[in-house]
Amino acid sequence: MNKPNYTRRDLLKTIGAGAAAAALPIPTDQNTAEQKKQAAGGDNARKTDVLVCGGGPAGVAAAIMAARQKAKVLLIERYGRLGGMAVQARVSPLMGNVKSDFVDEVLKHIGGRKPNLEQLDIQYAAMVQKAGADILLHAWAADVLANGKCVTGVKLLTKGGDIPVKAAVTVDATGDGDIAAMAGAEFEKGRPGDGLMQPASIMFTIENVDEKRALLCDSEDQARFVHVPEGIWENVVAAGQASGELPPTVGVIRAYAADMPGRRVINATQVNNVDGTNADDLTRAELQGRKQAYQVLAFLKKHAPGYENSYISNMPAIVGIRETRRILGTAYLTQDDLINGRRWPDAVVKAARFSMDIHNPAGSGQAEGKTAGTQGRSVKVKPYDIPYGCLLPRQIDGLLLAGRCISGCHEALASYRVQCIALATGAAAGTAAAIAVKKSLQPRNVDPAEVQKILGIKA
């Protein structure tokens, strides 16, 4: 057994610490009461009926619908703006289809699927506040408050210190399933076999394109039909990838029409082997992705008509993350459910539709449908339901899921992760949370038929 190697300096520090301790006042009953108060959260402690963690589309929808059912609601967001990936990571247009009056209402309010990303956060905030919910920005969910396997709230980390927030029901709309994971919920990550997750991307906006000539390309499929002076766009990009003009992981350059003429949103950069819950991986993705953005811009200026004088006008605040934790629920969406358009009697989202868009975790392009000389293609789905059980974590009470962390397989997530479907799952979670509060029920004991009725869903 090794003996401690104390130095004279260590000894002096110890003596000094002892003298300081001896000078402290003896605790009194008043001090003890104050300590108890601080342990309970002090003057900062808050209480609400429904606590929604995460201010992306799922969280915004959950807060609005819970507040519309007269629940007291607090929506917390770790950054300074609502809007999630659209605002923070410039992910636009808002994709996915769903049969939902609520989603239609939101799209109408924000100006459609190509909203002005500079004001989207304010538009979302206006809807939340009009419904009667409170908003707290710059508040990071640092830990859960729990009674055994029941979540009773969240401890927030803020510039002013910790703020405990007690809630009858908490909605995890963090995207990464942070609240559920801290509560001990079971989850999956990545695809079967190697556990790899979809790559991270820096989406960016460019200006000063010639609208009459500028390339439009929405997908790998469309790249096979779009022609530029040098040939088919897919082949032109592949040649740049092979020559090193583009990074080896960039095999597709998607250029979306934006909200203003002369503007394009570019979805091309790709950083593989990234775990969006790991700070080191996120740091690498941020740096590599932004470097790739300028390589893509240079390629567009040289090879794409109408882009000769374009420039990057807006870079995202954070890297875009497609996939992290999938919390295991009492129901579980599979690839077959989506391909076959499965219906569920307890459906709280109806007719969801977006292809299983699996950006290749181990290369470029799509993970499926690759043939020689192509970047693969997404897998088509039929309109499918999302059952209430996908929003209920197994064995954890006091908690509902919304957004891309709901229960499903790697392939299913590649469809339901998009923003319009996230709005729908958030609306369902918020509605169920308010019903649970009103009737003093655990979320798992809420009748899905009541959620369906409020949302106007016919099973």
N, C-alpha and C positions, 0 to 999 in steps of 0.2 A: 504494500500500500504506500503510495507516494505521499510525503509530508508536504503541506502547503509551504510555498516559498515566499514568506512575507518579507517585505523590505521596510526600511526605516520610514519611508514615505507612507506606506500602507498603515504602519502603526500610528503615525501622527494623524492620518485621516480617521482612523478608528477612534482615537482619543477625542478628536474634535467632534465627531458625530455623537459620541457619548455625552460630552459636555453640553452640546446643543440640546440633546434629548432631555438631559437633566433640567435644563432651563425652561422647558415647556410647562404650561400650567396643568395642574391635575384636572382630568376631565370632570365636569359637573353634569348634573341632570340636564341642564340647558344645552350643554355641548352634545350630549348623547341624543337629545331630541333633534338637534340640528343635523347631526350625522344621519339619523334615521330619515329625516326629510330629504337630505341630499340623495340617500340611497334610493328613495322612492321617486327621484327625479327633480326634487326641489321645486322651485317656482316655475321651472320650464315644463313640467309634466303636463301632458295633454290627454284628452279623452275624446273619442269619437265613436260613432256607430260603425262606419265602414272606412277603413284605411286602404287607399289604393296606392300601391308602390310602383312607380314608373309612369312617366308622362308621355309615352308614345301613343299611337292610335288606340291600342288595347286599353291602356290606362285611362285615357281621355274618355273613351266610350263607357268604361265601367263607372267612372265618377259621375258622368252625366246621367246615366240610367239609374244609378243608386239614388242620386239626389232627386230625380224626378219622382221617385217613390217615397219621398219625404224622409229619407234617412239623412242623418248628419254625416257628412262625407268630408274627408281630407285627402287630397291628391298630392303626393310628394314626388319630387323629381330631383335627381342628383345634379343635373346641369341647370343652366339659367334660362332655358327655353323649353316649352312643351313641343311635342311633335316627333320625338323619337328619331328613327333613321332618316325620315324625310328632311327634317330640319338640321339635325346634327351631322348626318352623313350624306346629305344631298341626294337621297334615293328617291327618284322620280322618273316616270309617272307612278301614281299609286295603282298597283296592279291587283288582279284578282276580281272574281265576280261572286256575288252572293245574292240570294233573294231576301232582301231586308229593307223595310221601310226606313229604319234608323240609318243604315249606311247611305241610302239614297238621300236622306235629309242632310247628312254630314257633307256629302260630295257637293250638293247644291250650295251649302253654306260657304264652302271653301273655294268654289269656282271650278269644280270638276277634278278630274284625275291628274291634271297638270297645274296644280295650284302655284301661286307665287310663294316660293319657299321663304322669302324674307318676311312675309306677314302671316304665314300659316300658324305659327305659334300663338300669335295674338288672336287669330280666328278661333283656334281651339280653346284658348283661355276664355274667350267671350262666351262660348257655348257652356263651358264648365261652370262659370260664375253665374250665368243666367239660370242654370238649373238649380243653383243654390249651394254648390260645393265650394269648399275652401281649397286654396292652392298654396303649397309651400315649396319654393324652389331652393336650390343649393342645399339639399338635405339628402344625405346618403344613408341608406339603410345599412347599418353596421352590424346589427344582431337582432334576433327575435326575442320577444317576451313570450314566455310559454308556461303553461301549467301541464306538465307531462307532455303528452302528444297533441296538446291543443294550443295553437298559436293565439295569444291574447294581445298581440300588438308588436311593435317594432321599436328598437332603439335607434334613433337617428343621430348621425354625426354631422355637426354643423360647425361653422366658424366660431359660433358662440358657445360651443360645447355640446355635450350629449343631450338629446331631448327624447325621453321615453314617451311613446304614444300608445295608449291602450285603446283597443278596438274590439268590438264584438265579433267582427269579421274582417279579415284582411284579404285583399286581392293582390296576388303576385302577377304584376304586369311588367316585370323587370326585363323581359326578353330572355335572360339567362336563367330564370328560375332561382334567383338568389335567395328569396325568402323561403321557398320550399326547401332548398338545399340546407340552409342554416337550421331549419326546423327538423332536419333528419329525414326528409322524404326520399324515397327511392327514385333514382333517375338513370337514364342512359345518355351516352354521348357517342356521336359518330356512327359510322356504318358498321354492320357486323363484320367480324373478321379482323380488321386492322384498327378500328376505332377512329379512323380519320374523319374529320368534319369538313364541310364545304369551305372553300377558301375565303379569305377576307379580301375586300376590295376598297379602293379609294375611287368613288365616283366624283366627277368634277364637271363644272360648267364652262363652256367656251363661248365666246362672243365673236361678232364680226365675221360670220360666215355668209356667203352669198346664197341667199335663200332660194334663188332660181336654179342654182346648180348644185347645192350642197347635198352631200350623201345623207340618206336616211337608212338605218339598218337596225331593226328591233331585236334580231335574234340570230342564232346560228343557222336556222332554216332560211331566213331571208337573205343571209350573206351568200347563199348559193345561187341567188337569182339577181342580185344587184350587180350592175355592170359599171365599171369606171374605165377610163381610157386604157389602163394597163390590163384589163380583163375582168374576170369575175372577182368580186370583192373578197370572197373566202380565199381564193388562190393568191391574191395580192398580199393579204395579211399572212398567210402561211409562208410565203416567200420571205417576208420580213422577219418572221419568227425563225426560219431556218438560217438566214444570213446573220442573225444577231442584231439586226436593226431594231427588233423588238425583243423584250425579255422572253425566255423560253416558256414561261407560263401564260403568255399573252398570245392566244391563237384566234381570238375573236375580238373585233372592235365594234361595239354596238353604239350607234349614235341616235339618240331619241330626240324627237321634236320637243321643244320646251314651251314655256308659257308666252314667249315673246319671239317675234321674227328675228332671224339672225343669230339665234341662240340654240345650242345643242347641249344635252346632257350626255356625257360619255361614260359608258360602262365597259371597261376593258381591263383595267389593272387586276392583278390576281396574285395574292401571296398565299402559298400553300403551307400546310402543316402548322396551322395557327389554332390555338385553343383560346377562344375569346374570354375565358375566365382566368387566364394566366397573364400577368402584367408584362413579363418578359416577351411573350409571344406578341402581345398587343403592341409593344414598343417596336419590335421588328417589323410588324405589319404596317404601322404608321410610316416608318422611315422608308421602307422599300416601296410601299404603295405610292407614296408621293413622288419618289424618284421615277417610278414607272410612268406616272401621269405625264411627265414632261417628255419621256421617250415616245409615248403614244401621240402626244401633240405634234412632235416633230415629224412623226410618220404621217399623220393626217395632212399636215401642211405640204408634204412632199408628194403624197400619193392619192389623196382624196380631192376631187374637184369641189371648188367652193370654199375650201379651208385654207387657202394660201395665206390669208392675212388674219387668221383667227388667233386668239390668245385665251389663256385660262383666266377667267374673270372671277371664279369662286372655287376655292378648295374647301372640303368639308372640315368641320371641327374635329371629327373622330373618324376612324376607319369603320367601314361597314362590315358588320358581322351577320352571317346568314344562319349559323347553327352553333348552339352550345348544348346546354342541358335540355333533355326532354323528360319532364317529370312523369313518372308512372302513375296513371290514374285508375279509377275503378272501371273505366273502359279504355280501349286502345285502338287507334286507327291504324290499319294496315295498308300496304300497297294495293292489295286486292280490293279493299273497300273503295278506294278511289277509282281504280280502273273499272270496276263494275257499278259504280254509282250507288253504293249501299245506302238504304234508308234505315233510320232508327226511330223507334216509337218515342224516345225521349230526346229527339233532336232539338237543340237550341240554336243551331245554325243550319239553314236550309240552302240546298243547291249551290254549295261552294264549288268554285271551279277555277283552277289554275293548273297548268301542266306541272308534272313533277320535274322541276327545273333544278337538276342536281349538277351544280358547277363542280367540275372534276377535282376531287381532293388530292389526286396524285399526278396531275398533268394539267393540260389546258382544255378549254371547251367544256363539253358536257361529259358526264361519266358514262352515259348510256348511248347506244346507237352509233358507236364509232366504227367507221370503215376506213379503208385506205384513202388518205388524202382529205378526210373530213374531220370536223370537230365534234361530231356526234349530234344528238338531238334530244330534246326533252320528251318525256313520256306523256302521252295524252291521257286525260281522265274524263270521266262522265260526272255531271253534277252530283255531289255527294253531301251527306249530312254529317254534322259533328254532334255527337251525343253529349248529354249533360255530364256523363261519367268521365269524359276527357278533361273536364274542368275541376275534377275532384281528386286531389292526391290521396293515394292509399294511406290509410292509418293515421293521417294527420287531420285534425279537426280545426275549425276556426279559420280555414284557408280555402281560397278558390284560385284557379289558374286562368290566365288570359294571355292571348298572343302566341308567340312561337314556342313557348315553354310547355304548352298543353301536351297531353298524352298521345303519343303516336310514334311510328317507326321513322327511321332515317329518311326513307323515300316519301312517306306521307308529309313529313315536315317540309320537304322541298316544295310542296304545294301550298299548305296552309300558313306558311310563314309570311306571306305577303300582306300588305297593309290593309286592303279592304276586307280581307278575311279576318285579320286581327281586330279591326273595328267591330266585326260581328261577334267574335268570341268575347271581346271586352263588354259589349252591350249585354250579353247573356250573363256574364259573371257579375256585373253590377246589379242587374235585376235580381238574380238569385241571392246576392248578398243582402239587399234591402228586404227581401221576403224573409230571410233567415232572422234578421234583426227584429222585424215587426212581429214575428211569431215566436221569438225566442227559441229558434231551432239551430241545430248545427247545419251547415250547408248541405251535407250529405242527406239530410232528412227533408230537404225542400222538395216539394212535388214539381217535377219538370213541367207538368201541364200548366202550372201557374206562371212559370217563366214564359212558356209558349204563348199563353194568353196575352200577357203584357206586351210581348214582342210582335204579336200578330202572326204567329207561326201556326200553320196547320200541319199536324203530324201526318 
